Amino acid sequence: MSKSLYERLGGSEAITNISSDLVDIHMANPRIAARYADSDPVKVKHQVATFFIAGTGGPNDYDGQEMRAAHTGMNIDNDEFVAVLDDALQALEMHNVGQREKEEVLYVLYSMKSDIVYV
């Protein structure tokens, strides 16, 4: 039996570290940083890690909003969405994630575009 994406990424600790760096990258990215201006970084990092762990086959239950509900009314454009994908790739590369796993993560993120952009 093949390993889950969660296992191939290194489990909860590794994904939590990737998520933490991802949020830091987002908050420093001039294209999307304003979206996080009033956010609690600790809470955002927890939500991202929980979502990422659950979405890759890990043991966590994600208790946040569904993607469409969380992004409705934010008027996120295509450039912002691509900036998020670029940031995700950067965080994955910082943690020496393999090419196959990077592609899978980016595919999953991209598949959510219709629930995030212009909703």
MMTF fields as JSON, N, C-alpha, C and O atoms, coordinates in Angstrom:
{
  "mmtfVersion": "1.0.0",
  "mmtfProducer": "UNKNOWN",
  "numBonds": 475,
  "numAtoms": 476,
  "numGroups": 119,
  "numChains": 1,
  "numModels": 1,
  "chainsPerModel": [1],
  "groupsPerChain": [119],
  "chainIdList": ["A"],
  "bondAtomList": [4, 2, 8, 6, 12, 10, 16, 14, 20, 18, 24, 22, 28, 26, 32, 30, 36, 34, 40, 38, 44, 42, 48, 46, 52, 50, 56, 54, 60, 58, 64, 62, 68, 66, 72, 70, 76, 74, 80, 78, 84, 82, 88, 86, 92, 90, 96, 94, 100, 98, 104, 102, 108, 106, 112, 110, 116, 114, 120, 118, 124, 122, 128, 126, 132, 130, 136, 134, 140, 138, 144, 142, 148, 146, 152, 150, 156, 154, 160, 158, 164, 162, 168, 166, 172, 170, 176, 174, 180, 178, 184, 182, 188, 186, 192, 190, 196, 194, 200, 198, 204, 202, 208, 206, 212, 210, 216, 214, 220, 218, 224, 222, 228, 226, 232, 230, 236, 234, 240, 238, 244, 242, 248, 246, 252, 250, 256, 254, 260, 258, 264, 262, 268, 266, 272, 270, 276, 274, 280, 278, 284, 282, 288, 286, 292, 290, 296, 294, 300, 298, 304, 302, 308, 306, 312, 310, 316, 314, 320, 318, 324, 322, 328, 326, 332, 330, 336, 334, 340, 338, 344, 342, 348, 346, 352, 350, 356, 354, 360, 358, 364, 362, 368, 366, 372, 370, 376, 374, 380, 378, 384, 382, 388, 386, 392, 390, 396, 394, 400, 398, 404, 402, 408, 406, 412, 410, 416, 414, 420, 418, 424, 422, 428, 426, 432, 430, 436, 434, 440, 438, 444, 442, 448, 446, 452, 450, 456, 454, 460, 458, 464, 462, 468, 466, 472, 470],
  "bondOrderList": [1, 1, 1, 1, 1, 1, 1, 1, 1, 1, 1, 1, 1, 1, 1, 1, 1, 1, 1, 1, 1, 1, 1, 1, 1, 1, 1, 1, 1, 1, 1, 1, 1, 1, 1, 1, 1, 1, 1, 1, 1, 1, 1, 1, 1, 1, 1, 1, 1, 1, 1, 1, 1, 1, 1, 1, 1, 1, 1, 1, 1, 1, 1, 1, 1, 1, 1, 1, 1, 1, 1, 1, 1, 1, 1, 1, 1, 1, 1, 1, 1, 1, 1, 1, 1, 1, 1, 1, 1, 1, 1, 1, 1, 1, 1, 1, 1, 1, 1, 1, 1, 1, 1, 1, 1, 1, 1, 1, 1, 1, 1, 1, 1, 1, 1, 1, 1, 1],
  "groupList": [{"groupName": "MET", "atomNameList": ["N", "CA", "C", "O"], "elementList": ["N", "C", "C", "O"], "formalChargeList": [0, 0, 0, 0], "bondAtomList": [1, 0, 2, 1, 3, 2], "bondOrderList": [1, 1, 2], "singleLetterCode": "M", "chemCompType": "L-PEPTIDE LINKING"}, {"groupName": "SER", "atomNameList": ["N", "CA", "C", "O"], "elementList": ["N", "C", "C", "O"], "formalChargeList": [0, 0, 0, 0], "bondAtomList": [1, 0, 2, 1, 3, 2], "bondOrderList": [1, 1, 2], "singleLetterCode": "S", "chemCompType": "L-PEPTIDE LINKING"}, {"groupName": "LYS", "atomNameList": ["N", "CA", "C", "O"], "elementList": ["N", "C", "C", "O"], "formalChargeList": [0, 0, 0, 0], "bondAtomList": [1, 0, 2, 1, 3, 2], "bondOrderList": [1, 1, 2], "singleLetterCode": "K", "chemCompType": "L-PEPTIDE LINKING"}, {"groupName": "LEU", "atomNameList": ["N", "CA", "C", "O"], "elementList": ["N", "C", "C", "O"], "formalChargeList": [0, 0, 0, 0], "bondAtomList": [1, 0, 2, 1, 3, 2], "bondOrderList": [1, 1, 2], "singleLetterCode": "L", "chemCompType": "L-PEPTIDE LINKING"}, {"groupName": "TYR", "atomNameList": ["N", "CA", "C", "O"], "elementList": ["N", "C", "C", "O"], "formalChargeList": [0, 0, 0, 0], "bondAtomList": [1, 0, 2, 1, 3, 2], "bondOrderList": [1, 1, 2], "singleLetterCode": "Y", "chemCompType": "L-PEPTIDE LINKING"}, {"groupName": "GLU", "atomNameList": ["N", "CA", "C", "O"], "elementList": ["N", "C", "C", "O"], "formalChargeList": [0, 0, 0, 0], "bondAtomList": [1, 0, 2, 1, 3, 2], "bondOrderList": [1, 1, 2], "singleLetterCode": "E", "chemCompType": "L-PEPTIDE LINKING"}, {"groupName": "ARG", "atomNameList": ["N", "CA", "C", "O"], "elementList": ["N", "C", "C", "O"], "formalChargeList": [0, 0, 0, 0], "bondAtomList": [1, 0, 2, 1, 3, 2], "bondOrderList": [1, 1, 2], "singleLetterCode": "R", "chemCompType": "L-PEPTIDE LINKING"}, {"groupName": "GLY", "atomNameList": ["N", "CA", "C", "O"], "elementList": ["N", "C", "C", "O"], "formalChargeList": [0, 0, 0, 0], "bondAtomList": [1, 0, 2, 1, 3, 2], "bondOrderList": [1, 1, 2], "singleLetterCode": "G", "chemCompType": "PEPTIDE LINKING"}, {"groupName": "ALA", "atomNameList": ["N", "CA", "C", "O"], "elementList": ["N", "C", "C", "O"], "formalChargeList": [0, 0, 0, 0], "bondAtomList": [1, 0, 2, 1, 3, 2], "bondOrderList": [1, 1, 2], "singleLetterCode": "A", "chemCompType": "L-PEPTIDE LINKING"}, {"groupName": "ILE", "atomNameList": ["N", "CA", "C", "O"], "elementList": ["N", "C", "C", "O"], "formalChargeList": [0, 0, 0, 0], "bondAtomList": [1, 0, 2, 1, 3, 2], "bondOrderList": [1, 1, 2], "singleLetterCode": "I", "chemCompType": "L-PEPTIDE LINKING"}, {"groupName": "THR", "atomNameList": ["N", "CA", "C", "O"], "elementList": ["N", "C", "C", "O"], "formalChargeList": [0, 0, 0, 0], "bondAtomList": [1, 0, 2, 1, 3, 2], "bondOrderList": [1, 1, 2], "singleLetterCode": "T", "chemCompType": "L-PEPTIDE LINKING"}, {"groupName": "ASN", "atomNameList": ["N", "CA", "C", "O"], "elementList": ["N", "C", "C", "O"], "formalChargeList": [0, 0, 0, 0], "bondAtomList": [1, 0, 2, 1, 3, 2], "bondOrderList": [1, 1, 2], "singleLetterCode": "N", "chemCompType": "L-PEPTIDE LINKING"}, {"groupName": "ASP", "atomNameList": ["N", "CA", "C", "O"], "elementList": ["N", "C", "C", "O"], "formalChargeList": [0, 0, 0, 0], "bondAtomList": [1, 0, 2, 1, 3, 2], "bondOrderList": [1, 1, 2], "singleLetterCode": "D", "chemCompType": "L-PEPTIDE LINKING"}, {"groupName": "VAL", "atomNameList": ["N", "CA", "C", "O"], "elementList": ["N", "C", "C", "O"], "formalChargeList": [0, 0, 0, 0], "bondAtomList": [1, 0, 2, 1, 3, 2], "bondOrderList": [1, 1, 2], "singleLetterCode": "V", "chemCompType": "L-PEPTIDE LINKING"}, {"groupName": "HIS", "atomNameList": ["N", "CA", "C", "O"], "elementList": ["N", "C", "C", "O"], "formalChargeList": [0, 0, 0, 0], "bondAtomList": [1, 0, 2, 1, 3, 2], "bondOrderList": [1, 1, 2], "singleLetterCode": "H", "chemCompType": "L-PEPTIDE LINKING"}, {"groupName": "PRO", "atomNameList": ["N", "CA", "C", "O"], "elementList": ["N", "C", "C", "O"], "formalChargeList": [0, 0, 0, 0], "bondAtomList": [1, 0, 2, 1, 3, 2], "bondOrderList": [1, 1, 2], "singleLetterCode": "P", "chemCompType": "L-PEPTIDE LINKING"}, {"groupName": "GLN", "atomNameList": ["N", "CA", "C", "O"], "elementList": ["N", "C", "C", "O"], "formalChargeList": [0, 0, 0, 0], "bondAtomList": [1, 0, 2, 1, 3, 2], "bondOrderList": [1, 1, 2], "singleLetterCode": "Q", "chemCompType": "L-PEPTIDE LINKING"}, {"groupName": "PHE", "atomNameList": ["N", "CA", "C", "O"], "elementList": ["N", "C", "C", "O"], "formalChargeList": [0, 0, 0, 0], "bondAtomList": [1, 0, 2, 1, 3, 2], "bondOrderList": [1, 1, 2], "singleLetterCode": "F", "chemCompType": "L-PEPTIDE LINKING"}],
  "groupTypeList": [0, 1, 2, 1, 3, 4, 5, 6, 3, 7, 7, 1, 5, 8, 9, 10, 11, 9, 1, 1, 12, 3, 13, 12, 9, 14, 0, 8, 11, 15, 6, 9, 8, 8, 6, 4, 8, 12, 1, 12, 15, 13, 2, 13, 2, 14, 16, 13, 8, 10, 17, 17, 9, 8, 7, 10, 7, 7, 15, 11, 12, 4, 12, 7, 16, 5, 0, 6, 8, 8, 14, 10, 7, 0, 11, 9, 12, 11, 12, 5, 17, 13, 8, 13, 3, 12, 12, 8, 3, 16, 8, 3, 5, 0, 14, 11, 13, 7, 16, 6, 5, 2, 5, 5, 13, 3, 4, 13, 3, 4, 1, 0, 2, 1, 12, 9, 13, 4, 13],
  "groupIdList": [1, 2, 3, 4, 5, 6, 7, 8, 9, 10, 11, 12, 13, 14, 15, 16, 17, 18, 19, 20, 21, 22, 23, 24, 25, 26, 27, 28, 29, 30, 31, 32, 33, 34, 35, 36, 37, 38, 39, 40, 41, 42, 43, 44, 45, 46, 47, 48, 49, 50, 51, 52, 53, 54, 55, 56, 57, 58, 59, 60, 61, 62, 63, 64, 65, 66, 67, 68, 69, 70, 71, 72, 73, 74, 75, 76, 77, 78, 79, 80, 81, 82, 83, 84, 85, 86, 87, 88, 89, 90, 91, 92, 93, 94, 95, 96, 97, 98, 99, 100, 101, 102, 103, 104, 105, 106, 107, 108, 109, 110, 111, 112, 113, 114, 115, 116, 117, 118, 119],
  "secStructList": [7, 7, 7, 7, 2, 2, 2, 2, 6, 6, 2, 2, 2, 2, 2, 2, 2, 2, 2, 2, 2, 2, 2, 2, 2, 2, 2, 2, 7, 6, 6, 6, 4, 4, 4, 4, 6, 6, 1, 7, 2, 2, 2, 2, 2, 2, 2, 2, 2, 2, 2, 2, 2, 2, 2, 6, 6, 7, 1, 7, 7, 7, 7, 1, 7, 7, 2, 2, 2, 2, 2, 6, 6, 1, 7, 5, 7, 2, 2, 2, 2, 2, 2, 2, 2, 2, 2, 2, 2, 2, 2, 2, 2, 2, 6, 6, 7, 7, 2, 2, 2, 2, 2, 2, 2, 2, 2, 2, 2, 2, 2, 6, 4, 4, 4, 6, 5, 6, 7],
  "xCoordList": [0.842, 0.0, 0.89, 1.878, 0.552, 1.372, 1.052, -0.037, 2.01, 1.857, 0.958, 0.916, 0.243, -0.606, 0.277, 1.452, -0.285, 0.435, 0.862, 1.967, 0.014, 0.335, 1.635, 2.524, 1.738, 2.933, 4.151, 5.244, 3.956, 5.076, 5.586, 6.745, 4.726, 5.155, 5.866, 6.471, 5.794, 6.502, 5.626, 6.133, 4.302, 3.392, 3.076, 3.42, 2.417, 1.883, 2.946, 2.751, 4.056, 5.084, 5.636, 5.759, 5.962, 6.505, 5.48, 5.822, 4.238, 3.2, 2.929, 2.68, 2.974, 2.799, 3.923, 3.674, 5.142, 6.268, 6.136, 6.408, 5.719, 5.491, 4.399, 4.535, 3.325, 2.199, 2.611, 2.202, 3.416, 3.896, 4.712, 4.517, 5.619, 6.417, 5.544, 5.768, 4.561, 3.653, 2.931, 2.847, 2.417, 1.718, 2.694, 2.338, 3.907, 4.911, 5.183, 5.299, 5.283, 5.515, 4.337, 4.526, 3.118, 1.921, 1.942, 1.68, 2.259, 2.216, 3.305, 3.212, 4.324, 5.4, 5.227, 5.952, 4.283, 4.077, 3.246, 2.078, 3.823, 3.084, 1.79, 0.884, 1.7, 0.488, -0.696, -1.841, -0.441, -1.56, -1.464, -2.378, -0.399, -0.197, -1.359, -1.704, -1.961, -3.064, -4.237, -4.992, -4.391, -5.462, -5.278, -6.234, -4.065, -3.738, -3.486, -3.129, -3.665, -3.302, -3.966, -3.335, -5.194, -5.92, -6.033, -6.864, -5.214, -5.286, -4.311, -3.272, -4.667, -3.78, -2.92, -3.439, -1.62, -0.772, -0.809, -0.756, -0.896, -0.932, -2.195, -2.143, -3.315, -4.579, -4.568, -5.0, -4.075, -4.025, -3.127, -3.484, -1.977, -1.063, -1.713, -1.546, -2.455, -3.148, -4.197, -4.287, -4.984, -6.033, -5.435, -5.94, -4.36, -3.724, -3.152, -3.316, -2.486, -1.904, -2.986, -2.848, -4.055, -5.145, -5.782, -6.059, -6.017, -6.586, -5.657, -6.102, -4.368, -3.362, -3.218, -3.153, -3.17, -3.038, -4.256, -4.118, -5.437, -6.665, -6.769, -7.168, -6.41, -6.54, -5.55, -5.726, -4.513, -3.515, -3.642, -2.813, -4.688, -4.918, -4.478, -4.405, -4.183, -3.744, -4.89, -6.057, -4.548, -5.545, -6.379, -7.396, -5.995, -6.722, -8.068, -8.229, -9.024, -10.304, -10.251, -9.939, -10.546, -10.566, -11.895, -12.954, -11.842, -13.073, -13.358, -14.227, -12.628, -12.856, -13.976, -14.607, -14.205, -15.249, -14.855, -13.675, -15.862, -15.619, -14.975, -15.155, -14.237, -13.503, -14.392, -14.053, -15.513, -16.386, -16.905, -16.898, -17.35, -17.864, -16.773, -17.032, -15.573, -14.474, -14.045, -13.535, -14.242, -13.741, -14.825, -14.513, -16.101, -17.193, -17.109, -16.965, -17.201, -17.182, -15.785, -15.651, -14.747, -13.38, -12.898, -11.933, -13.572, -13.242, -11.774, -11.093, -11.312, -9.945, -9.816, -10.638, -8.768, -8.591, -7.578, -6.944, -7.452, -6.558, -5.107, -4.409, -4.645, -3.261, -2.994, -1.937, -3.94, -3.786, -3.751, -2.951, -4.616, -4.653, -3.316, -2.801, -2.767, -1.468, -0.373, 0.549, -0.463, 0.517, 0.483, 1.526, -0.708, -0.838, -0.193, 0.511, -0.431, 0.19, 1.714, 2.427, 2.203, 3.652, 4.233, 5.3, 3.52, 3.973, 3.987, 4.908, 2.971, 2.911, 4.096, 4.719, 4.406, 5.554, 6.846, 7.7, 6.986, 8.174, 8.305, 9.393, 7.204, 7.239, 7.596, 8.378, 7.033, 7.353, 8.82, 9.47, 9.337, 10.752, 11.669, 12.732, 11.275, 12.072, 12.247, 13.232, 11.294, 11.311, 11.733, 11.538, 12.31, 12.84, 11.816, 12.134, 10.593, 9.524, 9.786, 10.196, 9.553, 9.788, 8.883, 7.817, 9.328, 8.59, 7.17, 6.217, 7.029, 5.694, 4.754, 3.601, 5.24, 4.415, 4.081, 2.962, 5.047, 4.765, 3.649, 2.723, 3.743, 2.721, 1.352, 0.349, 1.306, 0.028, -0.572, -1.769, 0.248, -0.25, -0.771, -1.865, 0.006, -0.427, -1.685, -2.537, -1.81, -3.016, -4.242, -5.287, -4.1, -5.218, -5.575, -6.751, -4.569, -4.846, -5.519, -6.491, -5.011, -5.592, -7.029, -7.86, -7.321, -8.678, -9.71, -10.911, -9.259, -10.166, -10.404, -11.135, -9.803, -9.875, -11.297, -11.564, -12.208, -13.583, -14.308, -15.336, -13.792, -14.381, -13.682, -14.036, -12.689, -11.885, -11.889, -12.033, -11.734, -11.58, -12.945, -13.806, -13.111, -14.323, -15.616, -16.605, -15.609, -16.852, -17.425, -18.47],
  "yCoordList": [-1.179, 0.0, 1.248, 1.303, 2.226, 3.433, 4.371, 4.334, 5.194, 6.138, 7.293, 7.67, 7.845, 9.011, 10.243, 10.235, 11.277, 12.531, 13.044, 13.565, 12.903, 13.286, 12.609, 13.267, 11.303, 10.567, 10.996, 11.154, 11.182, 11.559, 12.965, 13.273, 13.824, 15.173, 15.19, 16.195, 14.078, 13.987, 14.02, 14.094, 13.965, 13.923, 15.289, 16.324, 15.267, 16.488, 17.537, 18.719, 17.113, 18.102, 18.802, 20.027, 18.042, 18.639, 19.549, 20.644, 19.11, 19.924, 21.182, 22.243, 21.079, 22.262, 23.264, 24.469, 22.79, 23.681, 24.327, 25.517, 23.549, 24.097, 25.163, 26.236, 24.867, 25.797, 27.093, 28.177, 26.979, 28.166, 29.053, 30.268, 28.448, 29.221, 29.806, 30.933, 29.051, 29.546, 30.81, 31.783, 30.803, 31.987, 33.162, 34.291, 32.912, 33.982, 34.558, 35.773, 33.689, 34.146, 34.977, 36.032, 34.502, 35.268, 36.66, 37.656, 36.718, 37.992, 38.962, 40.165, 38.445, 39.283, 39.586, 40.412, 38.927, 39.086, 40.35, 40.396, 41.368, 42.619, 42.458, 43.284, 41.412, 41.189, 40.759, 41.058, 40.06, 39.548, 39.877, 39.541, 40.515, 40.777, 41.534, 41.281, 42.454, 43.243, 42.358, 42.725, 41.221, 40.286, 39.745, 39.278, 39.808, 39.25, 40.327, 40.004, 41.589, 42.706, 42.626, 42.951, 42.211, 42.167, 40.754, 40.494, 39.859, 38.45, 38.161, 38.808, 37.182, 36.664, 35.583, 34.527, 35.826, 34.858, 33.458, 32.465, 33.37, 32.059, 31.302, 30.108, 31.991, 31.358, 30.955, 29.859, 31.842, 31.545, 30.33, 29.442, 30.289, 29.161, 27.859, 26.826, 27.907, 26.707, 26.245, 25.057, 27.185, 26.834, 26.272, 25.29, 26.891, 26.409, 25.011, 24.13, 24.809, 23.492, 22.426, 21.334, 22.737, 21.774, 21.423, 20.255, 22.44, 22.228, 21.369, 20.435, 21.693, 21.007, 19.553, 18.648, 19.329, 17.969, 17.135, 16.018, 17.672, 16.932, 16.675, 15.589, 17.672, 17.561, 16.62, 16.24, 16.248, 15.342, 13.922, 13.058, 13.69, 12.343, 12.124, 10.988, 13.212, 13.106, 12.964, 12.923, 12.889, 12.605, 13.798, 13.604, 15.017, 16.183, 16.345, 16.019, 16.85, 17.26, 18.767, 19.493, 19.237, 20.671, 21.219, 20.747, 22.22, 22.769, 24.186, 24.869, 24.621, 25.949, 25.942, 24.916, 27.1, 27.239, 26.518, 26.295, 26.162, 25.65, 26.761, 27.941, 26.401, 27.38, 28.485, 29.663, 28.123, 29.144, 30.097, 31.311, 29.576, 30.425, 31.345, 32.512, 30.823, 31.61, 32.743, 33.762, 32.583, 33.559, 34.405, 35.328, 34.099, 34.866, 36.326, 36.635, 37.208, 38.642, 39.247, 40.467, 38.424, 38.95, 39.497, 40.259, 39.105, 39.574, 39.311, 40.176, 38.126, 37.717, 37.564, 36.916, 38.175, 38.085, 36.998, 36.39, 36.779, 35.726, 35.948, 34.993, 37.203, 37.48, 37.132, 36.596, 37.433, 37.072, 35.552, 35.016, 34.877, 33.42, 32.82, 31.907, 33.322, 32.834, 33.167, 32.374, 34.311, 34.669, 33.66, 33.298, 33.211, 32.2, 30.884, 30.24, 30.493, 29.274, 29.399, 28.461, 30.558, 30.783, 30.691, 30.112, 31.27, 31.203, 29.761, 29.35, 29.003, 27.597, 26.832, 26.034, 27.07, 26.411, 26.792, 25.939, 28.055, 28.505, 27.799, 27.356, 27.696, 27.021, 25.546, 25.006, 24.905, 23.495, 23.324, 22.384, 24.227, 24.147, 24.401, 23.789, 25.29, 25.56, 24.296, 24.155, 23.388, 22.159, 20.942, 19.797, 21.212, 20.148, 19.063, 17.875, 19.499, 18.572, 18.085, 18.863, 16.813, 16.218, 16.786, 17.335, 16.644, 17.189, 16.632, 17.386, 15.332, 14.717, 15.306, 15.615, 15.46, 15.982, 17.457, 17.892, 18.222, 19.628, 19.71, 20.51, 18.881, 18.888, 18.524, 19.137, 17.537, 17.123, 18.236, 18.511, 18.877, 19.965, 21.103, 21.616, 21.495, 22.585, 22.221, 23.079, 20.974, 20.523, 20.673, 21.165, 20.251, 20.362, 21.826, 22.19, 22.668, 24.093, 24.688, 25.433, 24.368, 24.904, 24.432, 25.165, 23.222, 22.692, 23.487, 23.373, 24.275, 25.082, 26.475, 27.269, 26.774, 28.121, 28.629, 29.776, 27.822, 28.275, 28.608, 29.285, 28.146, 28.455, 29.634, 30.013, 30.211, 31.264, 32.554, 33.643, 32.44, 33.608, 34.171, 33.459, 35.453, 36.194, 35.57, 35.507, 35.109, 34.583, 35.577, 35.319],
  "zCoordList": [0.0, 0.0, 0.0, 0.733, -0.802, -0.873, 0.288, 0.861, 0.61, 1.713, 1.293, 0.122, 2.262, 2.005, 1.811, 2.175, 1.248, 1.092, 2.467, 2.616, 3.448, 4.825, 5.281, 5.821, 5.064, 5.469, 4.657, 5.2, 3.353, 2.491, 2.776, 2.498, 3.33, 3.709, 5.058, 5.43, 5.793, 7.068, 8.29, 9.41, 8.106, 9.243, 9.821, 9.25, 10.965, 11.579, 11.878, 11.595, 12.442, 12.802, 11.563, 11.544, 10.547, 9.32, 8.654, 8.208, 8.583, 7.94, 8.751, 8.18, 10.066, 10.914, 10.659, 10.609, 10.5, 10.208, 8.835, 8.678, 7.844, 6.5, 6.569, 5.981, 7.284, 7.406, 8.083, 7.667, 9.121, 9.825, 8.895, 8.856, 8.153, 7.199, 6.094, 5.654, 5.652, 4.612, 5.075, 4.326, 6.284, 6.804, 6.915, 6.577, 7.379, 7.447, 6.062, 5.901, 5.069, 3.691, 3.199, 2.594, 3.459, 3.071, 3.691, 3.017, 4.982, 5.705, 5.248, 5.494, 4.591, 4.061, 2.568, 2.014, 1.931, 0.495, 0.246, 0.63, -0.384, -0.574, -1.369, -1.254, -2.163, -2.972, -2.111, -2.451, -0.998, -0.194, 1.292, 2.044, 1.735, 3.167, 3.803, 4.957, 3.066, 3.625, 4.052, 4.952, 3.427, 3.79, 5.207, 5.827, 5.71, 7.031, 8.085, 9.218, 7.734, 8.613, 9.988, 10.994, 10.044, 11.32, 11.882, 12.752, 11.395, 11.803, 12.933, 13.065, 13.737, 14.774, 14.117, 13.755, 13.957, 13.258, 13.88, 13.155, 15.18, 15.834, 15.436, 15.139, 15.431, 15.052, 13.574, 13.218, 12.73, 11.293, 11.048, 10.273, 11.697, 11.524, 11.97, 11.323, 13.073, 13.551, 12.539, 12.227, 12.032, 11.069, 9.782, 9.238, 9.295, 8.074, 8.293, 7.448, 9.421, 9.704, 9.824, 9.275, 10.536, 10.714, 9.377, 9.104, 8.54, 7.21, 6.355, 5.689, 6.381, 5.577, 6.031, 5.199, 7.326, 7.857, 7.481, 6.983, 7.717, 7.396, 5.897, 5.475, 5.095, 3.649, 2.982, 1.825, 3.711, 3.139, 3.684, 3.394, 4.475, 4.985, 6.409, 6.878, 7.102, 8.49, 9.47, 9.079, 10.755, 11.787, 12.232, 12.899, 11.894, 12.385, 11.699, 10.523, 12.452, 11.894, 11.715, 12.659, 10.535, 10.265, 10.749, 10.336, 11.628, 12.183, 11.7, 12.241, 10.687, 10.131, 9.106, 8.85, 8.531, 7.517, 6.236, 5.965, 5.459, 4.118, 3.287, 3.589, 2.261, 1.462, 0.896, 1.004, 0.301, -0.294, 0.772, 0.567, 1.893, 2.96, 3.515, 3.812, 3.652, 4.208, 3.275, 3.743, 1.966, 1.014, 0.351, -0.401, 0.625, 0.03, 0.465, 1.648, -0.516, -0.247, -0.182, -0.077, -0.242, -0.168, -1.509, -1.564, -2.586, -3.928, -4.287, -4.839, -3.969, -4.28, -5.792, -6.439, -6.338, -7.793, -8.16, -7.297, -9.452, -9.951, -9.533, -9.191, -9.559, -9.182, -7.719, -7.39, -6.854, -5.446, -5.288, -4.521, -6.012, -5.928, -6.371, -5.726, -7.446, -7.925, -6.907, -6.714, -6.265, -5.233, -4.09, -3.546, -3.73, -2.675, -3.125, -2.347, -4.364, -4.887, -4.91, -4.552, -5.334, -5.352, -3.946, -3.744, -2.971, -1.58, -1.083, -0.378, -1.451, -1.037, -1.607, -0.907, -2.867, -3.487, -2.761, -2.52, -2.419, -1.703, -0.347, 0.021, 0.386, 1.688, 1.526, 2.308, 0.53, 0.282, -0.071, 0.388, -0.883, -1.276, -0.079, 0.02, 0.825, 2.03, 2.87, 3.595, 2.769, 3.556, 2.727, 3.136, 1.562, 0.706, 0.378, 0.337, 0.147, -0.231, -1.651, -2.513, -1.892, -3.201, -4.283, -4.002, -5.52, -6.662, -6.745, -6.942, -6.599, -6.693, -5.642, -5.944, -4.419, -3.336, -3.569, -3.296, -4.07, -4.394, -5.425, -5.289, -6.453, -7.501, -6.941, -7.307, -6.061, -5.475, -4.624, -4.717, -3.795, -2.951, -3.826, -3.591, -4.829, -5.701, -6.477, -6.708, -6.877, -7.576, -6.662, -7.088, -5.424, -4.473, -4.262, -4.291, -4.05, -3.853, -5.08, -4.957, -6.253, -7.483, -7.673, -8.21, -7.238, -7.402, -6.591, -6.841, -5.641, -4.822, -5.393, -4.801, -6.518, -7.098, -7.214, -6.856, -7.697, -7.915, -6.607, -6.631, -5.481, -4.174, -3.498, -2.382, -4.175, -3.567, -4.391, -3.834, -5.71, -6.566, -6.968, -7.487, -6.715, -7.077, -6.574, -7.303, -5.329, -4.747, -3.749, -3.151]
}
